[in-house]
Amino acid sequence: MSITSIARKFLAPRLKELERYVSGGVEIQAEMLKYLTQCAKDTEYGRRHIFGNITSYDSFAANVPLNTYDDLKEHIDRMRHGEADVLWPGVVKWYAKSSGTTNDKSKFIPVSREGLRHTHYQGGTDAVAIYLGNNPESRMFDGKGLILGGSHSPNYDLAGSLVGDLSAILIENINPLVNLARVPKKETALLSDFELKRDRIARETLHKNVTNLSGVPSWMFSVLTRVTELSGKKHLEEVWPNVEVFFHGGVAFTPYRKQYEQLITSPKMHYMETYNASEGFFGLQNNPADPSMLLMLDYGVFYEFIPMEEFGKDNPTVLPLEGVRTGVNYAMVISTACGLWRYVIGDTVRFTSTDPYKFVITGRTKSFINAFGEELIVDNAEQGLAEACRRTGAEVSEYTAAPVFMDGEAKCRHQWLIEFAKEPDDIAAFADILDRKLQELNSDYEAKRRKDITLQHLEIVKARPELFNDWLKSKGKLGGQHKIPRLSNNRDIMEQMLRLNNA
């Protein structure tokens, strides 16, 4: 019996448990809320908000305010200095470093033991269980898994306390048995210099039997490109003939799919999306034919949702899971076993099903363009670019977009800075297809574009090769889980990139 067969047999009971998601989602979430509030009732935050008296969702919502990172920052700072029982029982030793807020360069998201085990690692386990269930011919455990990670550093002077990329914290604390089935070696995986790490990973894995990949699409593609460069091969399966699956997350896969399909031409290659953020593990693609993800309901996370049309209001409607509807764009709110309470995570989702609860990520609450009432979101952008690429044969590596509020001719428009892996023959035609698709997808954008009165035809600026990586490098964010801002409501990031593009 192969190792993969043993793993499949071991994981089969979990697949049966996940069947409860089909009709028992609301009940599971009620159990999660009770578990979280009971665990934290004797913490400082739990006592202040009377967790011991919470018996229903309504009492929870009445007693606990919505929170941003800035609202919880003081509590988290105290936890980082070793204080116990603040937001979650005991001392929390690990902190995932994430993109910052208006007031700070970085956020530090607490990762408790319970969160590590029952949220993040459970998500990884379930991803494998679902994949094996969908692919009975898989032999993924007969080889090695290439898992990309970031880096970490000591958290102040507390023994055993770390701060860094979530992926680095996961690798640091992973079961030693898993290390037998993964590459590269731990020391390489945790290097902070991405360019050095990229080369070392490629050299260490070149002659291994790599069967599965896990990581952020942009950084993984960079590593895989280096592997093919060193090997002198054109396609990845010439180097790793048994590679069969890429578990990807962190950024939308749409802009990268065609590049991966050109690099890996094997018909047995599979792709599975995961929604694993610093704040928790929230979703898994359980059907290869359906791009939406299953909302993971028993990971020590309680979910709430704010309709985006009310987001930013003083008293927005906030809905528990049973209140959501398909087709509506929501800002996600989470309470977790890491001590985040009614935390507005900043991601937006749209449900495609409520039995079971399945969704797609549509963007960020701060990643949109609404300079002229057009309410353009990342999901619109991804679909528009995909259509323009399909019809022109182009390939997009990276992009960002921002409004031009008024140029020398008093005209307003959206400006797109795009790094092409393969340029279209006619960029003007590409821009026209993108503009028309955005109008088709978004009635607000269509209304503002009508007769070019409010908003003129979008503009595309061609980025030089490696511009986006150079921008990330200039910010000290090359590699790891750092992401390119896709849509911005102001020109700060666009102006920085344009200066770098013209340097």
KOLVOTOR-260571 format. One line per field, with one value per residue (C-alpha): residue number from 0; residue in three letters; chain; z, y negated, x. Coordinates in steps of 0.2 Angstrom, whole numbers, plus 5000, padded with zeros to 4 digits. Example, Ala and Ser with C-alpha at 12.3 -4.5 7.8 and 13.67 -1.06 7.14 Angstrom:
<sites>
num = 0,1
residu = ALA,SER
chaine = A,A
zz = 5039,5036
yy = 5022,5005
xx = 5062,5068
</sites>
This chain:
<sites>
num = 0,1,2,3,4,5,6,7,8,9,10,11,12,13,14,15,16,17,18,19,20,21,22,23,24,25,26,27,28,29,30,31,32,33,34,35,36,37,38,39,40,41,42,43,44,45,46,47,48,49,50,51,52,53,54,55,56,57,58,59,60,61,62,63,64,65,66,67,68,69,70,71,72,73,74,75,76,77,78,79,80,81,82,83,84,85,86,87,88,89,90,91,92,93,94,95,96,97,98,99,100,101,102,103,104,105,106,107,108,109,110,111,112,113,114,115,116,117,118,119,120,121,122,123,124,125,126,127,128,129,130,131,132,133,134,135,136,137,138,139,140,141,142,143,144,145,146,147,148,149,150,151,152,153,154,155,156,157,158,159,160,161,162,163,164,165,166,167,168,169,170,171,172,173,174,175,176,177,178,179,180,181,182,183,184,185,186,187,188,189,190,191,192,193,194,195,196,197,198,199,200,201,202,203,204,205,206,207,208,209,210,211,212,213,214,215,216,217,218,219,220,221,222,223,224,225,226,227,228,229,230,231,232,233,234,235,236,237,238,239,240,241,242,243,244,245,246,247,248,249,250,251,252,253,254,255,256,257,258,259,260,261,262,263,264,265,266,267,268,269,270,271,272,273,274,275,276,277,278,279,280,281,282,283,284,285,286,287,288,289,290,291,292,293,294,295,296,297,298,299,300,301,302,303,304,305,306,307,308,309,310,311,312,313,314,315,316,317,318,319,320,321,322,323,324,325,326,327,328,329,330,331,332,333,334,335,336,337,338,339,340,341,342,343,344,345,346,347,348,349,350,351,352,353,354,355,356,357,358,359,360,361,362,363,364,365,366,367,368,369,370,371,372,373,374,375,376,377,378,379,380,381,382,383,384,385,386,387,388,389,390,391,392,393,394,395,396,397,398,399,400,401,402,403,404,405,406,407,408,409,410,411,412,413,414,415,416,417,418,419,420,421,422,423,424,425,426,427,428,429,430,431,432,433,434,435,436,437,438,439,440,441,442,443,444,445,446,447,448,449,450,451,452,453,454,455,456,457,458,459,460,461,462,463,464,465,466,467,468,469,470,471,472,473,474,475,476,477,478,479,480,481,482,483,484,485,486,487,488,489,490,491,492,493,494,495,496,497,498,499,500,501,502
residu = MET,SER,ILE,THR,SER,ILE,ALA,ARG,LYS,PHE,LEU,ALA,PRO,ARG,LEU,LYS,GLU,LEU,GLU,ARG,TYR,VAL,SER,GLY,GLY,VAL,GLU,ILE,GLN,ALA,GLU,MET,LEU,LYS,TYR,LEU,THR,GLN,CYS,ALA,LYS,ASP,THR,GLU,TYR,GLY,ARG,ARG,HIS,ILE,PHE,GLY,ASN,ILE,THR,SER,TYR,ASP,SER,PHE,ALA,ALA,ASN,VAL,PRO,LEU,ASN,THR,TYR,ASP,ASP,LEU,LYS,GLU,HIS,ILE,ASP,ARG,MET,ARG,HIS,GLY,GLU,ALA,ASP,VAL,LEU,TRP,PRO,GLY,VAL,VAL,LYS,TRP,TYR,ALA,LYS,SER,SER,GLY,THR,THR,ASN,ASP,LYS,SER,LYS,PHE,ILE,PRO,VAL,SER,ARG,GLU,GLY,LEU,ARG,HIS,THR,HIS,TYR,GLN,GLY,GLY,THR,ASP,ALA,VAL,ALA,ILE,TYR,LEU,GLY,ASN,ASN,PRO,GLU,SER,ARG,MET,PHE,ASP,GLY,LYS,GLY,LEU,ILE,LEU,GLY,GLY,SER,HIS,SER,PRO,ASN,TYR,ASP,LEU,ALA,GLY,SER,LEU,VAL,GLY,ASP,LEU,SER,ALA,ILE,LEU,ILE,GLU,ASN,ILE,ASN,PRO,LEU,VAL,ASN,LEU,ALA,ARG,VAL,PRO,LYS,LYS,GLU,THR,ALA,LEU,LEU,SER,ASP,PHE,GLU,LEU,LYS,ARG,ASP,ARG,ILE,ALA,ARG,GLU,THR,LEU,HIS,LYS,ASN,VAL,THR,ASN,LEU,SER,GLY,VAL,PRO,SER,TRP,MET,PHE,SER,VAL,LEU,THR,ARG,VAL,THR,GLU,LEU,SER,GLY,LYS,LYS,HIS,LEU,GLU,GLU,VAL,TRP,PRO,ASN,VAL,GLU,VAL,PHE,PHE,HIS,GLY,GLY,VAL,ALA,PHE,THR,PRO,TYR,ARG,LYS,GLN,TYR,GLU,GLN,LEU,ILE,THR,SER,PRO,LYS,MET,HIS,TYR,MET,GLU,THR,TYR,ASN,ALA,SER,GLU,GLY,PHE,PHE,GLY,LEU,GLN,ASN,ASN,PRO,ALA,ASP,PRO,SER,MET,LEU,LEU,MET,LEU,ASP,TYR,GLY,VAL,PHE,TYR,GLU,PHE,ILE,PRO,MET,GLU,GLU,PHE,GLY,LYS,ASP,ASN,PRO,THR,VAL,LEU,PRO,LEU,GLU,GLY,VAL,ARG,THR,GLY,VAL,ASN,TYR,ALA,MET,VAL,ILE,SER,THR,ALA,CYS,GLY,LEU,TRP,ARG,TYR,VAL,ILE,GLY,ASP,THR,VAL,ARG,PHE,THR,SER,THR,ASP,PRO,TYR,LYS,PHE,VAL,ILE,THR,GLY,ARG,THR,LYS,SER,PHE,ILE,ASN,ALA,PHE,GLY,GLU,GLU,LEU,ILE,VAL,ASP,ASN,ALA,GLU,GLN,GLY,LEU,ALA,GLU,ALA,CYS,ARG,ARG,THR,GLY,ALA,GLU,VAL,SER,GLU,TYR,THR,ALA,ALA,PRO,VAL,PHE,MET,ASP,GLY,GLU,ALA,LYS,CYS,ARG,HIS,GLN,TRP,LEU,ILE,GLU,PHE,ALA,LYS,GLU,PRO,ASP,ASP,ILE,ALA,ALA,PHE,ALA,ASP,ILE,LEU,ASP,ARG,LYS,LEU,GLN,GLU,LEU,ASN,SER,ASP,TYR,GLU,ALA,LYS,ARG,ARG,LYS,ASP,ILE,THR,LEU,GLN,HIS,LEU,GLU,ILE,VAL,LYS,ALA,ARG,PRO,GLU,LEU,PHE,ASN,ASP,TRP,LEU,LYS,SER,LYS,GLY,LYS,LEU,GLY,GLY,GLN,HIS,LYS,ILE,PRO,ARG,LEU,SER,ASN,ASN,ARG,ASP,ILE,MET,GLU,GLN,MET,LEU,ARG,LEU,ASN,ASN,ALA
chaine = A,A,A,A,A,A,A,A,A,A,A,A,A,A,A,A,A,A,A,A,A,A,A,A,A,A,A,A,A,A,A,A,A,A,A,A,A,A,A,A,A,A,A,A,A,A,A,A,A,A,A,A,A,A,A,A,A,A,A,A,A,A,A,A,A,A,A,A,A,A,A,A,A,A,A,A,A,A,A,A,A,A,A,A,A,A,A,A,A,A,A,A,A,A,A,A,A,A,A,A,A,A,A,A,A,A,A,A,A,A,A,A,A,A,A,A,A,A,A,A,A,A,A,A,A,A,A,A,A,A,A,A,A,A,A,A,A,A,A,A,A,A,A,A,A,A,A,A,A,A,A,A,A,A,A,A,A,A,A,A,A,A,A,A,A,A,A,A,A,A,A,A,A,A,A,A,A,A,A,A,A,A,A,A,A,A,A,A,A,A,A,A,A,A,A,A,A,A,A,A,A,A,A,A,A,A,A,A,A,A,A,A,A,A,A,A,A,A,A,A,A,A,A,A,A,A,A,A,A,A,A,A,A,A,A,A,A,A,A,A,A,A,A,A,A,A,A,A,A,A,A,A,A,A,A,A,A,A,A,A,A,A,A,A,A,A,A,A,A,A,A,A,A,A,A,A,A,A,A,A,A,A,A,A,A,A,A,A,A,A,A,A,A,A,A,A,A,A,A,A,A,A,A,A,A,A,A,A,A,A,A,A,A,A,A,A,A,A,A,A,A,A,A,A,A,A,A,A,A,A,A,A,A,A,A,A,A,A,A,A,A,A,A,A,A,A,A,A,A,A,A,A,A,A,A,A,A,A,A,A,A,A,A,A,A,A,A,A,A,A,A,A,A,A,A,A,A,A,A,A,A,A,A,A,A,A,A,A,A,A,A,A,A,A,A,A,A,A,A,A,A,A,A,A,A,A,A,A,A,A,A,A,A,A,A,A,A,A,A,A,A,A,A,A,A,A,A,A,A,A,A,A,A,A,A,A,A,A,A,A,A,A,A,A,A,A,A,A,A,A,A,A,A,A,A,A,A,A,A,A,A,A,A,A,A,A,A,A,A,A,A,A,A,A,A,A,A,A,A,A,A,A,A,A,A,A,A,A,A,A,A,A,A,A,A,A,A,A,A,A,A,A,A
zz = 5000,4995,5007,4997,5000,5018,5019,5009,5021,5036,5030,5024,5040,5039,5022,5030,5044,5030,5023,5038,5030,5017,5029,5046,5043,5054,5068,5067,5067,5083,5091,5086,5094,5110,5110,5107,5120,5133,5130,5132,5145,5159,5148,5150,5134,5138,5156,5149,5136,5147,5137,5152,5149,5130,5125,5107,5092,5096,5114,5106,5093,5107,5119,5107,5095,5077,5078,5066,5069,5076,5089,5095,5093,5111,5117,5104,5109,5127,5121,5111,5127,5136,5145,5147,5146,5136,5120,5122,5136,5141,5133,5114,5107,5088,5078,5059,5051,5038,5028,5038,5042,5039,5056,5055,5042,5048,5058,5070,5070,5085,5081,5097,5099,5096,5080,5074,5076,5073,5060,5050,5051,5049,5034,5026,5031,5024,5008,5006,5011,4998,4984,4987,4988,4971,4963,4967,4956,4965,4971,4979,4995,4985,4982,4990,4992,4988,5001,5000,5016,5021,5036,5054,5068,5087,5095,5107,5120,5124,5123,5109,5103,5085,5073,5054,5039,5043,5031,5041,5058,5050,5044,5061,5071,5058,5064,5061,5051,5038,5036,5029,5015,5010,5002,5003,5020,5034,5034,5016,5017,5031,5022,5022,5005,4992,4978,4987,4993,4976,4969,4983,4983,4964,4967,4982,4973,4955,4957,4970,4965,4968,4966,4974,4976,4989,4990,4982,4963,4959,4970,4966,4947,4950,4959,4946,4932,4940,4941,4922,4919,4929,4922,4904,4901,4894,4904,4923,4920,4911,4928,4939,4929,4944,4948,4950,4960,4965,4981,4979,4988,4994,4977,4963,4951,4936,4930,4932,4925,4907,4912,4923,4909,4897,4910,4916,4901,4909,4908,4925,4933,4945,4954,4970,4978,4996,5007,5020,5028,5042,5052,5048,5036,5028,5012,5001,4983,4985,4967,4953,4941,4952,4956,4972,4989,5003,5018,5032,5047,5061,5062,5077,5067,5068,5053,5051,5035,5031,5014,5005,5001,5020,5023,5031,5038,5057,5060,5046,5045,5051,5047,5054,5041,5040,5034,5019,5001,4985,4973,4986,4989,5008,5019,5030,5049,5060,5078,5080,5092,5091,5100,5085,5090,5077,5067,5050,5040,5025,5012,5002,4996,4986,4990,4976,4986,5004,5005,5007,5010,4995,4990,4979,4985,4976,4983,4998,5007,5003,4986,4974,4963,4967,4963,4951,4958,4948,4962,4953,4963,4960,4954,4940,4936,4936,4924,4913,4911,4908,4894,4886,4887,4880,4865,4861,4866,4879,4896,4911,4924,4936,4936,4946,4943,4949,4944,4935,4943,4929,4916,4906,4896,4911,4907,4920,4918,4925,4922,4922,4924,4916,4915,4901,4900,4882,4875,4864,4846,4848,4866,4861,4856,4873,4882,4872,4876,4895,4895,4887,4898,4914,4908,4905,4923,4932,4929,4939,4929,4913,4919,4922,4905,4895,4882,4890,4901,4918,4915,4899,4891,4902,4898,4899,4903,4898,4913,4910,4915,4933,4938,4951,4959,4959,4968,4981,4983,4986,5000,5008,5003,4990,4992,5006,5007,5001,4987,4974,4977,4963,4964,4973,4976,4976,4965,4979,4973,4955,4956,4965,4951,4937,4943,4945,4928,4920,4930
yy = 5000,4983,4968,4959,4974,4974,4955,4956,4970,4959,4943,4952,4949,4930,4930,4938,4924,4911,4918,4909,4893,4896,4893,4890,4874,4862,4875,4877,4858,4857,4870,4860,4844,4854,4862,4845,4835,4849,4850,4832,4827,4825,4815,4796,4793,4807,4799,4782,4788,4800,4816,4826,4820,4822,4835,4831,4821,4806,4805,4806,4793,4782,4784,4783,4769,4771,4769,4764,4768,4750,4754,4770,4764,4759,4776,4784,4774,4779,4798,4796,4790,4806,4802,4816,4817,4801,4806,4825,4836,4838,4831,4830,4832,4831,4815,4815,4799,4792,4777,4761,4749,4730,4727,4742,4750,4767,4777,4791,4804,4815,4834,4844,4863,4866,4856,4864,4882,4880,4866,4866,4884,4890,4880,4888,4906,4903,4896,4913,4923,4915,4916,4935,4937,4929,4938,4956,4959,4946,4952,4935,4942,4954,4938,4921,4906,4889,4877,4859,4849,4831,4827,4823,4815,4815,4805,4793,4803,4816,4834,4844,4830,4826,4813,4814,4821,4833,4846,4845,4848,4863,4870,4867,4876,4890,4908,4915,4930,4917,4911,4928,4925,4907,4897,4886,4888,4877,4865,4861,4860,4846,4835,4817,4813,4819,4818,4829,4840,4842,4848,4860,4868,4871,4879,4890,4896,4898,4917,4921,4930,4915,4920,4905,4886,4874,4855,4838,4839,4825,4831,4849,4845,4836,4851,4863,4852,4853,4872,4873,4861,4871,4887,4881,4888,4879,4887,4891,4909,4912,4908,4916,4929,4933,4915,4915,4901,4883,4878,4859,4844,4826,4818,4821,4835,4828,4817,4832,4847,4846,4844,4859,4869,4865,4869,4885,4894,4911,4916,4923,4906,4899,4883,4880,4863,4860,4845,4845,4827,4821,4820,4837,4851,4848,4857,4872,4876,4893,4895,4893,4888,4874,4859,4855,4861,4870,4858,4868,4868,4878,4870,4859,4845,4836,4826,4811,4801,4782,4778,4767,4755,4751,4753,4737,4731,4728,4742,4754,4770,4785,4802,4819,4833,4837,4820,4819,4821,4826,4813,4799,4792,4792,4787,4801,4800,4813,4819,4831,4843,4831,4817,4807,4801,4795,4790,4782,4792,4781,4794,4794,4810,4815,4831,4842,4855,4856,4875,4878,4860,4857,4840,4831,4818,4801,4790,4779,4766,4754,4761,4753,4737,4726,4709,4705,4717,4732,4744,4754,4770,4782,4796,4784,4781,4799,4804,4789,4793,4812,4807,4795,4809,4822,4811,4804,4819,4808,4813,4801,4804,4790,4774,4760,4747,4729,4714,4699,4686,4673,4671,4656,4657,4658,4677,4690,4709,4725,4728,4746,4750,4767,4779,4791,4808,4808,4791,4790,4785,4770,4762,4750,4765,4774,4758,4757,4775,4772,4756,4764,4779,4768,4760,4776,4782,4766,4755,4741,4741,4742,4727,4716,4721,4716,4704,4701,4687,4692,4705,4706,4722,4731,4729,4743,4739,4753,4757,4762,4780,4783,4766,4773,4784,4769,4759,4773,4774,4755,4757,4772,4783,4795,4813,4820,4816,4798,4793,4780,4768,4770,4756,4739,4725,4712,4711,4713,4731,4727,4712,4722,4735,4723,4714,4731,4736,4721,4721
xx = 5000,5007,5009,4996,4983,4987,4984,4968,4961,4967,4958,4942,4932,4935,4926,4911,4912,4912,4895,4887,4891,4877,4862,4870,4880,4870,4870,4889,4891,4881,4892,4907,4900,4897,4914,4923,4914,4915,4934,4937,4924,4938,4950,4950,4940,4928,4924,4922,4910,4901,4905,4898,4881,4881,4868,4863,4870,4859,4867,4884,4881,4873,4888,4903,4907,4914,4933,4947,4965,4967,4953,4962,4980,4983,4977,4988,5004,5002,5000,5016,5025,5019,5003,4991,4972,4970,4960,4962,4966,4985,5000,5000,5018,5016,5011,5008,5015,5003,5001,4999,4985,4984,4993,5006,5017,5012,4999,5003,4989,4990,4991,4986,4990,4971,4972,4987,4981,4962,4962,4977,4984,4966,4964,4979,4973,4956,4964,4973,4958,4947,4960,4962,4944,4942,4957,4957,4972,4983,5001,5005,5013,5024,5035,5039,5028,5036,5030,5034,5036,5041,5053,5051,5061,5060,5046,5054,5064,5051,5058,5050,5039,5040,5034,5034,5024,5011,5019,5035,5026,5017,5034,5042,5029,5025,5024,5042,5034,5028,5046,5050,5037,5042,5055,5066,5075,5069,5084,5081,5062,5064,5077,5072,5081,5068,5081,5093,5079,5072,5089,5092,5075,5077,5094,5088,5073,5079,5083,5069,5053,5041,5023,5013,5016,5009,5010,5006,5005,5016,5031,5029,5029,5046,5053,5047,5054,5071,5069,5067,5081,5093,5087,5087,5070,5055,5041,5040,5035,5051,5060,5047,5037,5025,5020,5001,4993,4996,4987,4987,4980,4984,4980,4968,4974,4966,4980,4993,4983,4988,5006,5005,4997,5011,5024,5015,5007,5004,4986,4986,4990,4977,4974,4965,4961,4963,4958,4971,4975,4985,4969,4963,4959,4942,4939,4943,4939,4930,4924,4937,4924,4917,4929,4919,4925,4917,4916,4925,4913,4921,4938,4936,4930,4913,4907,4897,4894,4891,4882,4895,4881,4881,4900,4907,4890,4889,4877,4878,4867,4878,4871,4876,4878,4859,4856,4866,4860,4868,4874,4877,4894,4898,4912,4918,4918,4927,4928,4942,4951,4966,4957,4950,4932,4920,4935,4933,4946,4945,4940,4924,4915,4900,4890,4886,4877,4869,4867,4881,4888,4900,4908,4920,4932,4928,4941,4946,4935,4950,4954,4942,4939,4924,4931,4916,4903,4908,4911,4924,4929,4944,4932,4926,4945,4949,4935,4938,4957,4953,4941,4954,4967,4956,4951,4969,4980,4989,4995,4995,5009,5004,4993,4987,4974,4969,4959,4965,4954,4957,4970,4976,4960,4949,4946,4944,4947,4955,4973,4979,4998,5000,5015,5012,5020,5014,5009,4993,4997,4986,4985,4971,4961,4965,4960,4943,4939,4943,4933,4917,4918,4919,4903,4895,4900,4896,4881,4888,4904,4893,4882,4898,4905,4889,4894,4911,4902,4908,4922,4932,4939,4952,4970,4983,5001,5013,5025,5043,5048,5050,5043,5031,5044,5056,5042,5040,5058,5059,5046,5056,5041,5048,5043,5033,5014,5015,5003,5002,4988,4976,4964,4967,4955,4969,4985,4999,5004,5002,5013,5026,5026,5025,5041,5050,5043,5051,5067
</sites>
